[in-house]
């Protein structure tokens, strides 16, 4: 019997929402963000496969990359039976993504002068 079956429909729905938000954040981190370790890995991938290679799109295209991130996250969720480490990591990524989105939407276009 699969390890995810004993979970309630509410837990599975929460896992789907949390996983989706986490995949959004991880995709954003991989494709766009300049966090030094991730940027170094991304540029290393592009240099390894060649910037003109179709494989380089996995580091530059969110539509190409996100299905693979989602697949890895889903494999972890199902393989671990939604272990607490999956919940903790996905909650961290989802909260980070949501906090950044809220901040961007809440920031006025022209911050007031500190004068």
C-alpha positions, 0 to 999 in steps of 0.5 A: 500500500502506498505510504501517502494513502493513510493521509486524510484528504485535507492533508493531501490538499495541504500538501498539494498547495504547499508543494506547488508554492515550494516548486514556485519558489525553487523555480524562481530561485533556480532561474532568476535569483542571484543567491551566490551558491545557486547562481554558481551551480546554474552558471556551471550547468550552462557552461557544462552543456554549452550556452547554445545547447537545448539543455541550457534551457533547463537553467533559463526557462521556468516552463522547462525547469519547473516540471522537473522540480515538481517531479523531484518534489513529488517523488520526495513526498510520495517516497517519504510518505509525506515525512516531516522533513518534506513538510518542513522544507516545503513550508520554508520554501513556500513561506519564502516565496509568499513573503517575497510576493507580499513584500513586492505587492505591498511596497509603494512605487516610490519609497518616502525620503528619509529626510 
